[in-house]
């Protein structure tokens, strides 16, 4: 017999999006349990309770699907079309309700992940996990040393936000352009373009080539492939390792505090 679980966790597992997205579904009143409007944090038993989203009864969870897509420019990183633009979900044929993991703006291309695993989506997109993302960026002119140093240390954008430190280096330099590699652990909307703009540079092309351990490789633009079991396991390990590092950091902090207290008490005894 299944144990009661939080409703948003069950919805995420059923493919309705990340936990955060499922929380929004509940708060908007679109979810009912046994004929009553659901409440955030409510615990339910999917084997006993009648759970519905927009009147449609929740199906039994199916095996998760994981895909890697080389998103072309002009395609939305969304599961809903806007302004007539195609979406990344349109490019991957699946009967499941897929969601993109993270975003790439309309003018950018490269690696994007799609899955119906809402829990993993949440872990890969939540800022606290801060996994690496790597990009190839074509600038209209080569950056100088001062611009590269500022980019690496963090730049104050037009809205006052200061970007976190990033790894940035010139990959290939030409007379009137340069390919630059950027590795970062955050992903605000249009951050690379806005950072370049703040430095007096302009982005001509932007390609994401890596998310954590998953690489784009030589997959053609517009093509997709399923993730291998090893890649899925690596993504799960990525989020677990981040949690582990934070836990170890807290343990070290407590140990340090105890050492300071010990020395303080020892000093007081010798007064």
Backbone as CSV, one residue per row, in Angstrom:
resi,resn,N_x,N_y,N_z,CA_x,CA_y,CA_z,C_x,C_y,C_z
1,UNK,0.843,-1.196,0.000,0.000,0.000,0.000,0.881,1.250,0.000
2,UNK,0.546,2.218,-0.859,1.331,3.438,-0.961,1.120,4.324,0.257
3,UNK,2.199,4.969,0.691,2.117,5.908,1.800,1.683,7.274,1.275
4,UNK,0.872,8.028,2.045,0.477,9.378,1.604,1.705,10.253,1.377
5,UNK,1.653,11.053,0.304,2.750,11.956,-0.035,2.175,13.336,-0.333
6,UNK,3.041,14.332,-0.336,2.599,15.673,-0.674,2.114,15.709,-2.116
7,UNK,1.016,16.413,-2.315,0.353,16.427,-3.614,1.269,16.927,-4.726
8,UNK,2.034,17.992,-4.464,2.888,18.547,-5.522,3.960,17.562,-5.971
9,UNK,4.405,16.695,-5.053,5.398,15.686,-5.411,4.788,14.645,-6.339
10,UNK,3.551,14.250,-6.064,2.869,13.269,-6.904,2.592,13.839,-8.286
11,UNK,2.173,15.105,-8.337,1.904,15.750,-9.633,3.189,15.848,-10.455
12,UNK,4.287,16.192,-9.806,5.566,16.295,-10.519,5.982,14.945,-11.072
13,UNK,5.792,13.900,-10.286,6.152,12.557,-10.731,5.273,12.094,-11.884
14,UNK,4.049,12.625,-11.942,3.133,12.255,-13.025,3.375,13.066,-14.292
15,UNK,4.341,14.004,-14.244,4.715,14.727,-15.453,4.057,16.075,-15.639
16,UNK,3.537,16.686,-14.565,2.892,17.990,-14.688,3.862,19.145,-14.484
17,UNK,5.147,18.881,-14.493,6.140,19.936,-14.371,6.985,19.761,-13.134
18,UNK,7.786,20.792,-12.833,8.612,20.777,-11.636,7.720,20.906,-10.408
19,UNK,8.288,20.672,-9.248,7.493,20.822,-8.016,6.987,22.247,-7.876
20,UNK,7.836,23.203,-8.233,7.414,24.598,-8.152,6.236,24.858,-9.086
21,UNK,6.310,24.303,-10.303,5.206,24.468,-11.244,3.937,23.796,-10.751
22,UNK,4.093,22.646,-10.107,2.922,21.938,-9.573,2.321,22.683,-8.383
23,UNK,3.159,23.359,-7.613,2.642,24.190,-6.527,1.767,25.315,-7.085
24,UNK,2.192,25.885,-8.202,1.404,26.943,-8.837,0.070,26.399,-9.355
25,UNK,0.096,25.165,-9.878,-1.148,24.526,-10.311,-2.129,24.414,-9.149
26,UNK,-1.631,23.989,-8.001,-2.489,23.816,-6.827,-3.024,25.154,-6.340
27,UNK,-2.138,26.157,-6.253,-2.542,27.471,-5.760,-3.549,28.155,-6.678
28,UNK,-3.518,27.821,-7.973,-4.459,28.423,-8.926,-5.834,27.758,-8.891
29,UNK,-5.986,26.694,-8.065,-7.281,26.044,-7.930,-7.616,25.066,-9.035
30,UNK,-6.611,24.655,-9.801,-6.850,23.765,-10.935,-6.795,22.288,-10.547
31,UNK,-6.454,22.012,-9.282,-6.312,20.624,-8.826,-7.380,20.328,-7.774
32,UNK,-8.029,19.180,-7.920,-9.008,18.745,-6.919,-8.630,17.372,-6.390
33,UNK,-9.018,17.131,-5.137,-8.829,15.818,-4.503,-10.177,15.398,-3.936
34,UNK,-10.687,14.294,-4.489,-12.003,13.779,-4.068,-13.094,14.844,-4.189
35,UNK,-13.018,15.614,-5.277,-14.060,16.591,-5.584,-13.897,17.934,-4.913
36,UNK,-12.856,18.121,-4.096,-12.641,19.388,-3.408,-11.344,20.047,-3.896
37,UNK,-11.346,21.386,-3.905,-10.154,22.116,-4.319,-8.997,21.730,-3.396
38,UNK,-7.889,21.373,-4.009,-6.727,20.920,-3.237,-6.030,22.086,-2.545
39,UNK,-5.294,21.761,-1.491,-4.519,22.747,-0.757,-3.033,22.416,-0.873
40,UNK,-2.207,23.466,-0.894,-0.769,23.272,-0.988,-0.252,22.521,0.240
41,UNK,0.551,21.492,0.022,1.103,20.703,1.115,0.220,19.554,1.544
42,UNK,-0.969,19.451,0.940,-1.895,18.383,1.285,-1.278,17.026,0.954
43,UNK,-1.461,16.051,1.839,-0.957,14.705,1.591,-2.073,13.825,1.055
44,UNK,-1.740,13.055,0.034,-2.744,12.222,-0.626,-2.165,10.843,-0.908
45,UNK,-3.061,9.903,-1.133,-2.698,8.541,-1.513,-3.197,8.331,-2.937
46,UNK,-2.317,8.292,-3.930,-2.751,8.180,-5.316,-3.536,6.906,-5.621
47,UNK,-3.405,5.879,-4.759,-4.147,4.643,-4.983,-5.580,4.735,-4.464
48,UNK,-5.827,5.647,-3.539,-7.164,5.770,-2.952,-7.887,7.046,-3.370
49,UNK,-7.162,8.138,-3.477,-7.785,9.437,-3.706,-8.014,9.705,-5.194
50,UNK,-9.091,10.420,-5.482,-9.420,10.847,-6.847,-8.769,12.207,-7.072
51,UNK,-7.623,12.210,-7.752,-6.856,13.437,-7.994,-7.071,13.862,-9.443
52,UNK,-7.467,15.122,-9.637,-7.743,15.620,-10.986,-7.072,16.967,-11.207
53,UNK,-6.604,17.167,-12.444,-6.044,18.445,-12.869,-6.869,18.938,-14.044
54,UNK,-7.501,20.111,-13.879,-8.410,20.652,-14.886,-9.498,19.638,-15.243
55,UNK,-9.945,18.881,-14.242,-11.022,17.916,-14.434,-10.580,16.571,-14.956
56,UNK,-9.309,16.456,-15.349,-8.801,15.186,-15.894,-8.141,14.377,-14.779
57,UNK,-8.595,13.137,-14.623,-8.077,12.308,-13.537,-6.613,11.949,-13.760
58,UNK,-5.875,11.988,-12.666,-4.457,11.671,-12.707,-4.248,10.221,-13.131
59,UNK,-3.402,10.043,-14.124,-3.073,8.700,-14.582,-1.992,8.092,-13.704
60,UNK,-1.921,6.787,-13.724,-0.841,6.111,-13.008,0.490,6.523,-13.622
61,UNK,1.476,6.837,-12.800,2.771,7.266,-13.333,3.358,6.236,-14.290
62,UNK,3.887,6.747,-15.420,4.524,5.877,-16.403,6.033,6.035,-16.299
63,UNK,6.782,5.138,-16.921,8.243,5.262,-16.882,8.684,6.630,-17.401
64,UNK,9.703,7.180,-16.762,10.197,8.494,-17.162,10.934,8.412,-18.493
65,UNK,10.866,9.506,-19.231,11.588,9.630,-20.490,12.533,10.829,-20.389
66,UNK,13.721,10.687,-20.983,14.733,11.734,-20.917,15.330,11.917,-22.312
67,UNK,15.345,13.156,-22.794,15.845,13.428,-24.140,16.816,14.603,-24.124
68,UNK,17.752,14.545,-25.064,18.671,15.649,-25.328,18.334,16.189,-26.713
69,UNK,18.112,17.495,-26.805,17.761,18.143,-28.079,18.775,19.235,-28.384
70,UNK,19.170,19.315,-29.663,19.962,20.467,-30.120,18.969,21.516,-30.620
71,UNK,18.607,22.432,-29.733,17.593,23.444,-30.053,18.100,24.402,-31.140
72,UNK,17.312,24.583,-32.196,17.675,25.587,-33.199,17.266,26.983,-32.725
73,UNK,17.796,28.011,-33.355,17.307,29.356,-33.105,15.876,29.463,-33.647
74,UNK,15.089,30.367,-33.075,13.711,30.543,-33.519,12.725,29.583,-32.894
75,UNK,13.207,28.730,-31.974,12.355,27.751,-31.289,12.295,28.109,-29.811
76,UNK,11.098,28.104,-29.241,10.908,28.466,-27.839,11.292,27.325,-26.895
77,UNK,11.976,27.670,-25.821,12.289,26.684,-24.776,11.099,26.595,-23.827
78,UNK,10.014,26.057,-24.325,8.767,26.019,-23.558,7.941,24.833,-24.025
79,UNK,6.905,24.517,-23.230,5.964,23.490,-23.674,4.672,24.125,-24.193
80,UNK,4.669,25.459,-24.298,3.503,26.179,-24.813,3.946,27.208,-25.838
81,UNK,3.295,27.223,-26.985,3.667,28.136,-28.065,3.246,29.569,-27.740
82,UNK,4.067,30.514,-28.187,3.769,31.933,-28.037,4.139,32.635,-29.327
83,UNK,3.201,33.428,-29.835,3.482,34.175,-31.057,3.678,33.324,-32.284
84,UNK,3.163,32.108,-32.260,3.275,31.240,-33.430,4.604,30.519,-33.556
85,UNK,5.516,30.706,-32.616,6.816,30.035,-32.691,6.683,28.567,-32.286
86,UNK,7.401,27.673,-32.951,7.404,26.271,-32.497,8.135,26.167,-31.170
87,UNK,7.877,25.074,-30.445,8.522,24.859,-29.154,9.438,23.645,-29.211
88,UNK,10.313,23.539,-28.211,11.219,22.386,-28.158,10.435,21.085,-28.017
89,UNK,9.272,21.140,-27.357,8.442,19.941,-27.198,7.914,19.461,-28.548
90,UNK,7.667,20.406,-29.471,7.182,20.041,-30.811,8.205,19.217,-31.588
91,UNK,9.479,19.354,-31.238,10.544,18.703,-32.008,10.844,17.285,-31.551
92,UNK,10.308,16.894,-30.382,10.582,15.549,-29.843,9.273,14.768,-29.773
93,UNK,9.071,13.796,-30.659,7.814,13.049,-30.659,7.706,12.127,-29.453
94,UNK,6.733,12.397,-28.613,6.508,11.561,-27.433,5.046,11.669,-27.033
95,UNK,4.492,10.579,-26.529,3.117,10.600,-26.039,3.029,11.137,-24.616
96,UNK,4.208,11.278,-23.977,4.228,11.769,-22.605,4.233,13.295,-22.566
97,UNK,3.897,13.834,-21.401,3.887,15.278,-21.202,5.308,15.720,-20.840
98,UNK,6.068,16.149,-21.842,7.452,16.534,-21.626,7.565,18.006,-21.244
99,UNK,8.621,18.307,-20.480,8.909,19.682,-20.092,10.389,19.957,-20.334
100,UNK,10.732,21.155,-20.803,12.152,21.500,-20.944,12.786,21.747,-19.588
101,UNK,14.038,21.348,-19.453,14.796,21.588,-18.233,15.620,22.857,-18.461
102,UNK,15.193,23.962,-17.874,15.893,25.230,-18.081,15.471,25.899,-19.375
103,UNK,16.180,26.971,-19.699,15.806,27.806,-20.841,16.997,28.128,-21.723
104,UNK,16.714,28.359,-22.987,17.607,29.014,-23.933,16.745,30.033,-24.666
105,UNK,17.227,31.270,-24.805,16.374,32.275,-25.430,16.155,31.972,-26.913
106,UNK,15.228,32.687,-27.503,14.786,32.406,-28.877,15.933,32.462,-29.881
107,UNK,16.890,33.368,-29.655,17.986,33.563,-30.605,19.185,32.664,-30.341
108,UNK,19.084,31.810,-29.328,20.205,30.931,-28.988,19.906,29.494,-29.404
109,UNK,20.970,28.707,-29.525,20.815,27.294,-29.888,21.620,26.440,-28.923
110,UNK,21.466,25.136,-29.067,22.305,24.237,-28.286,21.527,23.255,-27.447
111,UNK,22.226,22.707,-26.456,21.732,21.598,-25.646,20.585,22.036,-24.743
112,UNK,19.490,21.287,-24.833,18.404,21.439,-23.870,17.856,20.046,-23.569
113,UNK,17.530,19.802,-22.317,17.001,18.514,-21.892,15.493,18.590,-21.776
114,UNK,14.810,17.494,-22.117,13.364,17.391,-21.961,13.039,16.087,-21.241
115,UNK,12.073,16.149,-20.327,11.704,14.962,-19.565,10.310,15.120,-18.982
116,UNK,9.728,14.003,-18.548,8.482,14.029,-17.778,8.758,13.754,-16.306
117,UNK,10.024,13.781,-15.921,10.443,13.572,-14.542,10.470,14.931,-13.833
118,UNK,9.362,15.277,-13.186,9.247,16.585,-12.562,10.223,16.798,-11.420
119,UNK,10.527,15.742,-10.673,11.433,15.881,-9.542,12.845,16.211,-10.014
120,UNK,13.311,15.532,-11.042,14.647,15.820,-11.563,14.688,17.213,-12.191
121,UNK,13.606,17.595,-12.881,13.525,18.940,-13.453,13.717,19.989,-12.363
122,UNK,13.033,19.789,-11.239,13.145,20.723,-10.110,14.582,20.804,-9.618
123,UNK,15.227,19.667,-9.466,16.586,19.647,-8.927,17.590,20.271,-9.887
124,UNK,17.352,20.138,-11.192,18.295,20.678,-12.171,18.086,22.164,-12.437
125,UNK,16.916,22.697,-12.096,16.635,24.106,-12.383,16.646,24.988,-11.143
126,UNK,16.581,24.397,-9.948,16.560,25.204,-8.733,17.933,25.849,-8.516
127,UNK,17.963,27.178,-8.250,19.246,27.891,-8.114,20.184,27.314,-7.061
128,UNK,19.646,26.677,-6.010,20.531,26.228,-4.933,21.463,25.112,-5.378
129,UNK,21.129,24.401,-6.451,21.988,23.301,-6.890,23.179,23.803,-7.701
130,UNK,22.989,24.878,-8.458,24.097,25.562,-9.118,25.017,24.688,-9.932
131,UNK,24.490,23.774,-10.734,25.345,22.934,-11.559,25.907,23.747,-12.729
132,UNK,27.022,23.287,-13.289,27.690,24.033,-14.359,26.941,23.942,-15.684
133,UNK,26.999,25.042,-16.421,26.519,25.087,-17.807,27.617,25.747,-18.641
134,UNK,27.874,25.178,-19.808,28.976,25.665,-20.649,28.444,26.137,-22.002
135,UNK,28.989,27.259,-22.477,28.514,27.885,-23.713,29.695,28.265,-24.611
136,UNK,29.447,28.197,-25.925,30.334,28.804,-26.918,29.644,30.088,-27.373
137,UNK,30.383,31.184,-27.316,29.801,32.495,-27.607,30.643,33.177,-28.675
138,UNK,30.001,33.566,-29.771,30.681,34.308,-30.838,30.436,35.794,-30.617
139,UNK,31.509,36.534,-30.353,31.425,37.969,-30.142,31.784,38.710,-31.423
140,UNK,31.222,39.905,-31.578,31.468,40.672,-32.804,32.886,41.220,-32.877
141,UNK,33.556,41.302,-31.748,34.977,41.679,-31.739,35.659,40.989,-30.565
142,UNK,36.959,40.783,-30.669,37.665,40.096,-29.574,37.639,40.930,-28.298
143,UNK,37.437,40.303,-27.153,37.487,41.031,-25.881,38.935,41.299,-25.482
144,UNK,39.166,42.410,-24.794,40.517,42.665,-24.305,40.688,42.045,-22.925
145,UNK,41.890,42.146,-22.384,42.191,41.516,-21.102,41.317,42.069,-19.973
146,UNK,41.082,43.377,-19.993,40.276,44.004,-18.948,38.839,43.488,-18.973
147,UNK,38.280,43.334,-20.160,36.905,42.825,-20.291,36.806,41.377,-19.815
148,UNK,37.789,40.559,-20.162,37.787,39.158,-19.727,37.903,39.048,-18.205
149,UNK,38.762,39.857,-17.628,38.935,39.835,-16.173,37.640,40.224,-15.463
150,UNK,36.980,41.267,-15.964,35.714,41.710,-15.369,34.652,40.631,-15.488
151,UNK,34.568,39.976,-16.641,33.583,38.900,-16.863,33.810,37.767,-15.873
152,UNK,35.090,37.423,-15.670,35.418,36.327,-14.758,35.062,36.651,-13.303
153,UNK,35.240,37.898,-12.920,35.013,38.290,-11.525,33.547,38.565,-11.216
154,UNK,32.770,38.957,-12.229,31.378,39.318,-12.016,31.115,40.731,-12.482
155,UNK,29.985,40.917,-13.136,29.645,42.195,-13.761,28.308,42.686,-13.219
156,UNK,28.193,43.986,-12.986,26.919,44.571,-12.570,26.103,44.866,-13.822
157,UNK,24.931,44.233,-13.933,24.079,44.381,-15.110,23.217,45.642,-15.000
158,UNK,22.467,45.908,-16.059,21.665,47.126,-16.129,20.628,47.208,-15.013
159,UNK,20.130,46.055,-14.533,19.116,46.057,-13.470,19.730,46.071,-12.072
160,UNK,21.065,46.198,-11.985,21.731,46.267,-10.696,22.217,44.932,-10.160
161,UNK,21.882,43.845,-10.832,22.302,42.515,-10.369,23.781,42.297,-10.701
162,UNK,24.519,41.742,-9.743,25.915,41.412,-9.980,26.051,39.926,-10.257
163,UNK,26.612,39.588,-11.387,26.759,38.187,-11.765,27.816,37.515,-10.899
164,UNK,27.664,36.210,-10.722,28.637,35.439,-9.958,29.883,35.191,-10.806
165,UNK,31.011,34.904,-10.177,32.223,34.608,-10.953,31.993,33.456,-11.934
166,UNK,32.664,33.539,-13.072,32.531,32.523,-14.115,33.901,32.247,-14.721
167,UNK,34.023,31.084,-15.356,35.237,30.782,-16.110,35.025,31.222,-17.550
168,UNK,35.903,32.060,-18.046,35.772,32.616,-19.395,37.148,32.636,-20.057
169,UNK,37.226,32.130,-21.278,38.481,32.201,-22.012,38.201,32.275,-23.513
170,UNK,39.166,32.846,-24.237,39.048,32.972,-25.694,39.453,31.646,-26.321
171,UNK,38.544,31.096,-27.123,38.794,29.812,-27.775,39.444,29.998,-29.143
172,UNK,38.953,30.986,-29.875,39.480,31.251,-31.212,39.309,32.731,-31.512
173,UNK,40.379,33.371,-31.932,40.367,34.806,-32.163,40.572,35.113,-33.645
174,UNK,39.765,36.048,-34.175,39.926,36.535,-35.538,40.065,38.053,-35.485
175,UNK,40.234,38.665,-36.648,40.444,40.112,-36.686,39.229,40.871,-36.193
176,UNK,38.038,40.428,-36.600,36.826,41.172,-36.261,35.827,40.355,-35.430
177,UNK,36.258,39.239,-34.833,35.355,38.411,-34.022,36.176,37.489,-33.129
178,UNK,35.481,36.791,-32.233,36.165,35.825,-31.369,35.152,34.847,-30.812
179,UNK,35.526,33.562,-30.776,34.748,32.547,-30.080,35.244,32.473,-28.639
180,UNK,34.332,32.605,-27.703,34.664,32.598,-26.279,33.920,31.455,-25.606
181,UNK,34.572,30.789,-24.639,33.911,29.769,-23.812,33.523,30.395,-22.483
182,UNK,32.301,30.121,-22.057,31.814,30.615,-20.771,31.265,29.429,-19.979
183,UNK,31.768,29.236,-18.759,31.270,28.192,-17.863,30.741,28.887,-16.614
184,UNK,29.475,28.683,-16.306,28.837,29.400,-15.203,27.908,28.483,-14.428
185,UNK,27.557,28.912,-13.207,26.694,28.112,-12.338,25.355,28.805,-12.081
186,UNK,25.056,29.846,-12.801,23.763,30.506,-12.687,23.202,30.691,-14.081
187,UNK,21.946,31.081,-14.175,21.331,31.157,-15.492,20.165,32.128,-15.541
188,UNK,20.420,33.403,-15.222,19.369,34.404,-15.344,19.033,34.614,-16.820
189,UNK,17.859,35.117,-17.086,17.383,35.309,-18.452,18.337,36.209,-19.234
190,UNK,18.819,35.707,-20.371,19.700,36.436,-21.285,20.968,36.946,-20.580
191,UNK,21.440,36.192,-19.600,22.550,36.677,-18.784,23.831,36.890,-19.585
192,UNK,24.171,35.941,-20.447,25.407,36.086,-21.215,25.328,37.290,-22.145
193,UNK,24.198,37.463,-22.801,24.035,38.610,-23.703,24.090,39.930,-22.932
194,UNK,23.439,39.964,-21.763,23.425,41.191,-20.968,24.800,41.474,-20.367
195,UNK,25.525,40.419,-19.990,26.880,40.606,-19.467,27.791,41.164,-20.546
196,UNK,27.725,40.583,-21.739,28.536,41.091,-22.850,28.203,42.552,-23.149
197,UNK,26.926,42.878,-23.129,26.500,44.250,-23.391,27.069,45.214,-22.355
198,UNK,27.035,44.804,-21.083,27.571,45.651,-20.011,29.067,45.892,-20.172
199,UNK,29.757,44.972,-20.844,31.197,45.090,-21.068,31.535,45.779,-22.384
200,UNK,30.493,46.217,-23.118,30.726,46.868,-24.402,30.944,45.900,-25.540
201,UNK,30.463,44.652,-25.365,30.598,43.615,-26.384,29.216,43.225,-26.904
202,UNK,29.182,42.583,-28.049,27.906,42.153,-28.627,27.990,40.703,-29.049
203,UNK,26.971,39.919,-28.679,26.922,38.497,-29.004,26.317,38.303,-30.383
204,UNK,27.039,37.566,-31.222,26.528,37.242,-32.549,25.860,35.869,-32.562
205,UNK,26.450,34.900,-31.864,25.866,33.557,-31.743,26.114,33.050,-30.338
206,UNK,25.189,32.194,-29.865,25.338,31.598,-28.537,24.868,30.150,-28.602
207,UNK,25.754,29.234,-28.207,25.461,27.800,-28.276,25.768,27.165,-26.922
208,UNK,24.779,26.527,-26.316,25.054,25.787,-25.077,25.551,24.395,-25.457
209,UNK,26.695,24.013,-24.886,27.319,22.745,-25.265,27.358,21.729,-24.131
210,UNK,27.007,22.180,-22.900,27.061,21.240,-21.776,26.151,21.692,-20.642
211,UNK,25.484,20.713,-20.008,24.770,20.922,-18.746,25.282,19.858,-17.791
212,UNK,26.021,20.285,-16.751,26.604,19.308,-15.841,27.458,18.311,-16.604
213,UNK,27.192,16.996,-16.458,27.988,15.986,-17.144,27.500,15.668,-18.565
214,UNK,26.402,16.292,-18.991,25.815,15.971,-20.298,26.324,16.945,-21.361
215,UNK,26.883,16.395,-22.436,27.469,17.215,-23.500,26.660,17.101,-24.797
216,UNK,26.645,18.203,-25.548,25.933,18.236,-26.834,26.615,17.355,-27.871
217,UNK,27.936,17.344,-27.855,28.677,16.543,-28.832,28.440,17.045,-30.246
218,UNK,28.360,16.117,-31.202,28.187,16.489,-32.609,26.740,16.313,-33.086
219,UNK,25.792,16.345,-32.160,24.383,16.205,-32.537,23.981,17.373,-33.438
220,UNK,23.410,17.104,-34.625,23.052,18.188,-35.549,21.951,19.096,-34.992
221,UNK,21.901,20.311,-35.497,20.870,21.265,-35.088,19.489,20.688,-35.415
222,UNK,18.587,20.719,-34.447,17.231,20.205,-34.633,17.073,18.728,-34.342
223,UNK,18.189,18.013,-34.153,18.129,16.576,-33.876,18.015,16.336,-32.373
224,UNK,17.560,15.130,-32.017,17.405,14.757,-30.622,17.783,13.288,-30.450
225,UNK,18.013,12.915,-29.214,18.290,11.512,-28.890,17.893,11.261,-27.440
226,UNK,17.552,10.013,-27.090,17.295,9.689,-25.673,18.599,9.736,-24.888
227,UNK,18.531,10.124,-23.639,19.693,10.009,-22.772,19.946,8.538,-22.461
228,UNK,21.197,8.179,-22.309,21.537,6.815,-21.918,21.263,6.638,-20.420
229,UNK,21.070,5.401,-19.957,20.901,5.176,-18.516,22.054,5.751,-17.698
230,UNK,23.276,5.686,-18.252,24.434,6.223,-17.544,24.337,7.741,-17.409
231,UNK,23.839,8.418,-18.440,23.690,9.871,-18.380,22.618,10.278,-17.369
232,UNK,21.508,9.532,-17.341,20.447,9.823,-16.364,20.990,9.649,-14.948
233,UNK,21.745,8.581,-14.747,22.330,8.327,-13.432,23.302,9.439,-13.049
234,UNK,24.056,9.939,-14.037,25.009,11.016,-13.770,24.290,12.294,-13.355
235,UNK,23.137,12.574,-13.974,22.357,13.757,-13.596,21.824,13.624,-12.174
236,UNK,21.340,12.449,-11.853,20.849,12.231,-10.483,21.997,12.345,-9.477
237,UNK,23.150,11.814,-9.838,24.310,11.915,-8.962,24.772,13.351,-8.787
238,UNK,24.582,14.155,-9.826,24.979,15.561,-9.761,24.212,16.294,-8.679
239,UNK,22.890,16.093,-8.624,22.087,16.792,-7.622,22.347,16.235,-6.232
240,UNK,22.622,14.933,-6.136,22.921,14.355,-4.826,24.257,14.858,-4.299
241,UNK,25.250,15.001,-5.202,26.574,15.438,-4.762,26.549,16.867,-4.272
242,UNK,25.701,17.698,-4.873,25.580,19.083,-4.413,25.018,19.114,-3.008
243,UNK,23.974,18.298,-2.748,23.398,18.237,-1.411,24.449,17.742,-0.415
244,UNK,25.252,16.762,-0.838,26.270,16.223,0.048,27.320,17.256,0.408
245,UNK,27.759,18.071,-0.583,28.753,19.096,-0.306,28.232,20.119,0.678
246,UNK,26.948,20.497,0.537,26.379,21.477,1.458,26.291,20.896,2.861
247,UNK,25.946,19.618,2.954,25.850,18.974,4.264,27.219,18.923,4.934
248,UNK,28.255,18.575,4.142,29.606,18.517,4.698,30.061,19.897,5.131
249,UNK,29.652,20.932,4.342,30.015,22.297,4.691,29.428,22.693,6.033
250,UNK,28.178,22.301,6.277,27.539,22.617,7.555,28.243,21.880,8.694
251,UNK,28.646,20.600,8.458,29.330,19.829,9.497,30.678,20.462,9.837
252,UNK,31.400,20.904,8.784,32.695,21.531,9.041,32.529,22.814,9.818
253,UNK,31.468,23.571,9.483,31.216,24.829,10.177,30.952,24.604,11.650
254,UNK,30.172,23.564,11.969,29.865,23.261,13.369,31.121,22.815,14.108
255,UNK,31.949,22.008,13.437,33.167,21.522,14.074,34.092,22.673,14.402
256,UNK,34.190,23.635,13.468,35.037,24.789,13.659,34.568,25.600,14.862
257,UNK,33.236,25.731,14.961,32.657,26.485,16.063,33.005,25.841,17.397
258,UNK,32.956,24.501,17.462,33.267,23.797,18.699,34.739,23.993,19.096
259,UNK,35.621,24.038,18.092,37.041,24.240,18.373,37.273,25.606,18.975
260,UNK,36.617,26.628,18.409,36.768,27.978,18.941,36.285,28.040,20.394
261,UNK,35.170,27.374,20.690,34.627,27.376,22.038,35.585,26.697,23.011
262,UNK,36.185,25.597,22.572,37.121,24.849,23.402,38.315,25.722,23.786
263,UNK,38.902,26.425,22.795,40.061,27.265,23.061,39.698,28.445,23.962
264,UNK,38.493,28.954,23.777,38.037,30.064,24.594,37.940,29.628,26.061
265,UNK,37.328,28.449,26.283,37.187,27.953,27.653,38.551,27.669,28.290
266,UNK,39.469,27.148,27.488,40.801,26.844,28.001,41.520,28.113,28.423
267,UNK,41.341,29.167,27.608,41.989,30.446,27.936,41.431,31.018,29.218
268,UNK,40.111,30.886,29.434,39.477,31.428,30.609,39.968,30.720,31.880
269,UNK,40.253,29.381,31.760,40.718,28.640,32.927,42.111,29.090,33.376
270,UNK,42.904,29.625,32.410,44.263,30.037,32.749,44.371,31.491,33.141
271,UNK,43.240,32.163,33.231,43.294,33.577,33.656,43.652,33.666,35.129
